[in-house]
Amino acid sequence: MSRTSFALYKPSILEIVTAMEELAHEDLTEEMGAFLTGKRMRIYEMRMHALGDFAGALTLDTHLSATKGLFLHREYRAKNARDEVVMLASARLVITDLAKMIPVPIPASWVETPSDVLLPPGDLRPKLERREGTQIVFSDEDGDANGMVRHRAYLAPILAAHPERRLRTLDVTYEKDAPPGACTLVTEEKADAVAAYYLHAGEVVCHLRITWK
């Protein structure tokens, strides 16, 4: 499958994450669109690695690289106006049957160019033991078309707390869907990194790990 791309101008990390989600839904064949009827496709796990600055005009593109059971693997890259790669990313996506609310296997025929750049076979989730943290309230504006909190909304409070820091890597695992409302953000700060997770109704719904340059 050929790459699908978006043009971006001086994007923030949140805008890049949003574009990654949107590109996943743009880069579909007729066969894929028919398969997705009555289903929802979402990012389950993603990794981003910043190689340069995001200043100026960027082109973000994507392609499918693998399917394995319930996971669809997608790779991304961003180039600047000089055709230099300034960001690499990859994501695992899952597809849920909205009638049964269970994940469904993804057809292997969807992938033409197998590869595997960034997501390792291991667990990306940071191991934190604490349960107490800061209450975060997501509004309806933070919800997606299915009434669940958007992926970028989980990142916003952490990035907003470090406006002066430049991203090196971002690892996120979206464990469960959560509706807008109250969540608890638990963080562990280090000199060059942040580990965090969100609790909703007593369950972990999102794990994050960010390293800074």
Disulfide bonds with the S-S distance in Angstrom:
none
